[in-house]
Amino acid sequence: MEISSILLILAVFVMVGAYLYLPFMARSRRIRAGESHEVSALKAERDRVINSLQELDFDFNLGKIPEGEYPDQRTALLQKGADILRRLDELAPAASSAVNAEARIEKATAAGRADSGSKPAIESDDDLEAMIAARRRNQKSKSAGFCPKCGKAVLASDKFCPACGKSLS
């Protein structure tokens, strides 16, 4: 037998072995993908809880939530967030588990409040009315009305209707 035929047979054996081993590789990838899906779902749930906490704090500051209900609702959301963080820590034990889960939720909520702090504070109804009037002035300067042909809204900078193409000049 020649050396080339031996190499050809060896190559065929390697390809058959790789083909037979392929299902085992796919199974391990599915297991890892399942874990990452669960982690992703938990992270999305954590973000939802943080947003709910921020909205609850905002609504309480506006006076929409009675003082008697606020602590109970906040405690329930903090507990739910802490449970989610514990499950995330179980799936990813390399993360620092020394930090208290509730403290991490509080920190994330405070960071969200700091981001929203750049918006102007509304002190009275007059401030709110002034903000609404300013917003309406800005919107009026942008809008030019409606297209005479199709009735869709057009901007002042439009020369043609974006919906039907009619000339607006």
C-alpha angles and dihedrals in degrees: 000000000000124000092242092059091049090051090048092052090046090051091051091051091050092050092048090049091050090048091052093046094050097086090055091054092049091051093054090048090052091051091052091045090052091054093047089049090054091047090049092050091049092050091051090050090049090053090049091053092048091051090048090052091050091049091047091052091047093049091047091051089051090051096245093124122058116242092241095058099040099075092048094049093045092049091050092051092046090051092049091049091048091052091051091050091049090053090048089051090051091054093044107031092171090076116095107272092178091084113085112249094225090051089053091052090049090049092051091047091050090049089053090050090051090054092051091045091084090074116093115265117242109226102170144358089265091059090049092049090049091051091049092049091050091049091050091050090052092049092048092054090053100044121071097185128253137324111263092218106045103011097234119143116265132192127234090247094054117106093181131032108262091216106044104009098237114156111253096196 
